[in-house]
Amino acid sequence: MRETPRSIRRPAAGGAPAFDLTYVRTGPRGATPVVVIPGGPGLASLLPYRGLRRWAARGGLDLVMVEHRGVGRSRTDLDGRPLPAEAMRIASVLDDLVAVLDAEGIDRAVIVGSSYGSYLAMALGARHPQRVASMLLDSALQSTRDVGLERERVRGLFWDADDEMARGVRGLVAAGVAPRVVLDIVRAAYELGGSDLVLPLLRHRAGLTWRALGAYATRDGGLPRIPGIYEFDLVGTIAFRELGYAGTPDGHPLDPALTYLPLAHLFPAFVGEPDDLVAAVRSFDFPLVVLSGDRDLRTPPAIAERVAASAPDATLVRIRNGHSALDTHPLALLNATRRLVRGQQARLPGDEAALDRLPRKGASASFPRLLLAVAHLDALRHGRVRSRR
């Protein structure tokens, strides 16, 4: 499938310069296009999701993806300079989405948001409900106050339980491994592979699996940037100023509020959320699907359950997955989206097992299998070392 990225000129506003916003539209033109908003903030739309758009086109979806301002092809102003902090506001990102809808002549669209993208989707629904035909939230992120739900879920699994997994985590902390590092690595392992990945990881902490997950999950003062794929350095301003990524630690072990704290000094302080999305969803008058992974620890299932219980016309769909089906189980997300486009979302709870059985495609979806293979090698290596002793 051939893609032709398009650009629209975004005007100077609020102290931010003009720049060209890039987006892509693929698949057969349909009566109701689908706008997919990735997570982050920092994930690009063009390069990482080419495969997703191919699969979507084969399934008949008319798909639009917008390169987030400050990322990838929407990173710089007209003189080639990186966009400043003044340009990084959720309200401006929402205006970008509406501008693309206008440029494409789209009156209403199905809005699909994953993680941070789900926050943008709900905010779009709150501010521009007339542009939303229906909505799918994948790993719903709704409020900075939900860190309490994260703490409860994480500590229930890894600290308070009386099982091998929790005992192993407590043992690492007792041995002097930084609790923040333990949480980042073990949480990522659980989301990607469940206890099947966590247990061998804990048994062989000196192995390659621990180091690979450390590189993938921890934040130790550097600004993550893989050009065209994941660029946090500019849009991190949104994360800290409007979404409270620095958090307020509660002083207890395994606190999710610590994850991004090493980067907090690089960004503005939290000033407050732009919208009350917990209240906003109560007035959504369009069909809403909430897709929730049972191993999701960053946006735990309790958030999805609250959203589904609050919205007037909501369908909760539970799958066996970690965080962000868009990245780790994209065919499940696309199939759920197709049901929504056709007005068949009421069937989705009965389709949960079928969604789970779909093949897991894409680089991120393959990462758990690679980690499990590396964990197996770590175990073999550990066995050989012990036998030599």
N, C-alpha and C positions, 0 to 999 in steps of 0.2 A: 504494500500500500504506500502510495506516494503522499507525502505531507508537504503543504506549503504554508509555513508560518506567515502570519499577517501582523501588522502593527498599526496602532492608532496613536496619535499624538495626545498626550495628557498635558493639560495646561499647567503653567506655574500657579501655585496656590499655597497659602499659609506659610510663606517663606521657603517653600520647596520649589526647585526649578522645573521647567518643562522636561518631559522625557518621552520616549517611545515605548509603549506597552505592547508586548508581543503575546500573541495567542495562536491557537491552532483549532481548526474545526475539521473533523473527519467523519467518514461514514455517510450513508445515504441520508439525504435531507428528509427529516420526519416532521410530523405535525407538532411534536413536542420534543425539542432538543434537550439534551442532558448536559449540564455543566458539572464537571468533576473538580473539586477543590482538594488538593493534597494537604498533608499535615506540615508540621514544623513548629513555628515558622522557620522557613529556610529551604524547604524542599522545592526544587524546580518542577515545572510541569512538562516541558518539552522533551528533554532527553530521557529522564527516568521512566516515562510512561508510554514509550512508543509501542511496546508489546501490548499494553492494556488497550490502546486505541485500535490496534490491529484486531484483537479479539472482539472488541466492542463493535467494530465495523462488520465483522463476519456475522455477528448476532443482530445486525440491523439497527444499531444505535447511532443516532446523530449526536456526536460528542464534541463538546467545547472544553478546552482547558486553557487557562490564562496563566502566563508566567508572572508570578507574584512580583510586585515592585521591589527593587533591591536585590533581585535574584536573577541569575542567568542572563537571558537576553533583555530583561527589563531592569538591569542593574544600574545603568549609568544615565546621566543627563545628556543633553544634545551635544555637549563638548567632550563627552567621554569620561567625565568624572563620576565616581560613585555617588549615588544619591545620598543626601545628608539625613541626619536623624529627624529633621523637621518633616521629611516626606513619609516617615514611618508611623502611620496611624491606621487603626482598624477602619475608621470612617473613610479614609482615602482608598483603602483596599476595596471596600464595598463599592465606592464610586467607580473604581476601575471595572469591577464586574458588571455593573449596570451599563457602563460605557461600551463594553464589548457586546452586551445584549443589544444595545441600541445600534451599534455598527453592523451587527448581523441581522437586524430587523426581527429580532426575537421578542415577542411581547411577553411570553411566559415560558419558563423552563422548569424541568425537573432538576433540582439542586441536590447534588451528592457531595457531602463533605466528610473528610476523615480526620479524626483527632482535632488539631488546630483548625483544619478545614471545616469541621463540624461546627466549631464556634463561629466561623465566618458565615456558614450556611444559616445558622439560627439568627445571627445578627442581621443577615440579609432579609430573612423572613420577618423579623421585627420591624425593620425600617422600610422595606419595599415589598410588602406582602402581595401586592398586585402583580409582581414579576415572578411569583412562585406558583407553579402548577401543582407540584408535590415535592417531597423532600425525603432523602435518605441520609441518616446520620450513622456513621461508622465510627465506633469508639468515641461516643459523645463526650465532648469537653464543654462544660456549661458554666462553671463558676470557679473562681480562685478559692472559694471557701471549701471546695470539695477535697482539699488536701486531707481533711479529717477522715474521709472515706478511704482514701489511699492508705493512710496510716493504719486504719483498722484492718484492712485487707492484707497488707504486707506483714504486719506484726502477727496477725492471726496465723499466717502460713509459716513464717520464718523465725518467729521469736517465742510466741506463747504456746505453740503446739508441743506435744510430747511425742515426737517421732524423729526418725533419722535425719530428715531434712532440717528441722529446726535445731536439733542438737548439733548438727554439723555447722550451721550458721553461728550459733552461740559459741561454739568452740573456736571458730576463726576470730571472732571479736575478742574472746578471752586470750587468744594467742597474740593479740596486738595488731591485727589487720584493721585498718581504719573502717569504722562502721559504714561511712558513706560509700567507700569503694566496695565493700561487701554487698551493700544493698544494690548498687548500680549493676554489678555483675550478676548477682544471683537473680535479681528481678528480670533482667534481660534473658537469662538462661531459662527461667520458668516460662516467660511469655513465649519464647521461641520453641521450646521443646518439653515443657512440663518437668515433672520430677525425673523423667527418664534422662534428662540432660543435667539437671541440678545435682543429682546424687553422685554421678561419676565426677562432676566438676569439683565437688566438695572433697571427694576422696583423693583427688590428684591435683591439688591447687598449684603445684609447681609446673603443671603441664601446659601444652600449647593452647588448650581450650580456655583456660583462665586468661592467658595473655590475649587471645583473640577477642574474647568478650570484654576484656578491659579496654582494648583499643576501640571497640564498637560502642561501649556504653558509658564510659566515665568521662567526666568533665574536669580537667585538672588545670585550668587557667588559660589554655589555648583556645582560640576562636576556630571552631570547626568550619572548614571550607573546602569543598570539592567542587571546583568550578563547573557550573552547568548541571550539577546534581544536588548538592546540599550546601547552601551558603548562609550561615547564621550571622556572620559578622555585622551586616547592616540591619537586617530585620530583627536581630536580637533586641533592638530598641523596643519593638512592640511587645516581645515576650516579657521584658522586665517592667516597662512603663505601664502597660495596660493589662497584662495577664499575671503579674505578680510572681514571675519565675524565681525570684530570690527567696520568697517564702519567709516564714518566721518559725525557726526551729522550736520544738517544744521541750527539748532537753532529754528526750528518751531515745533509745536505740532505734536504728533503721528508720530514720525520718526522711520521707520523700522531699521535704522542704530543703534538704541539704544538697540535692542533686546539682542544681545550677548555681549554688552559692559561690563556688570559685570564680565565676564569671561576673558576679554582680557589680564589682568595682568598675567594670568597663562600660556600664550602661546606666541610663537614668533610673532613679528610684521609682518605685511603684506609686502611681497617683490615683489609681482607681480604674475599675472596669468601665468601658463605654456604655454598656447596656446591662440590664438585669434580665438575663436570658431565662432564669428559673421562672420568673413571672411571665416573660414574653411568650413562652410556648403555650401557655394556657389559652391564648387568643388565636393560635394558628388555626385557620379554617380550611386548610388544605390537608390531603392525606400525608401521613408521616410514617416512615419505616425507621425503626431504631435497631441497628445491627450490633450485637454485643458478643464479644468473645469470652468464653468462660475462664480463660487464663489471663485476661487483661488486668494488669495491676496499675497502669498509669491512668486509665479511665475505667475504674472497676464497674462490674455489672450493676451495682447499686445506682449509679448515675443513669444508666440506660433505663432501668426500671422506673426511676422517678420521672424521667422525661416522658416515657410511654404512658405513665399513669396520669400525667398532667395535661397532655395534649388531647384535644377533643376527638381526633380521628387518627389514632396511633396504633401501629402494629409492632410488637416486640419480637425480634427474631434472634434466637440464641444459637451460636455455633461453637464448635470446639476449636478455639483459636486464641491467640494472644491479642496484642494490640494492633490495630489497623489492618483490617481485611484487605484494604486497597493495596497494601504493600506485601502482606503475607499470605493472602488467599484471594487474589483478585477475581478469579472466576466465580467465586461465591458472591462477591459484591456485584459483579456484572449481571449475574443471573437474578439476584434480588432486584437490581435496578430495572431489568427488563420486565419483571413482574409488575413493578410499580408503574412503569410507563404504560403498560397495557391495562392498568386498573385492576390487577389481579393480586394486590398485596395481601388480601385476606387469606390467600392460600399459603403464604410464606411460612407460618409456624408449622404447617404440615410438611413443608419441604426441607426442614432443618437437616434431617439425616442425609437427604440427597445433596444439599449444599456441602456438607462435610465430606462427602465422598468425591467431590469434584477434584481433579488433579490440581496440585499447587504449583503454579507456574511463576516465572520471573526470578530475578536474581535474589531478591529478599526472601522469597518463598523457598529458595533452594538453600539458604544459609543454615537453617536448622539441621537439614540432612548432612551438610558438610561438618557442622559442629559435632553432631553425634558420631560421625566417622572419626573425627579428630579425637574425641573423648575415648573412643574404642582404642585408638593407637596409644593414647596416654596410658590407658589401663594395661595394654600389652607391654609397653615400655616399663611401667612401674613394676609389673610382674617379673620382667627380666632383671631389673636392678635388684629386686629383693632376692631373686634366686642366686644371683652372684654373691650375695652376702652370705 
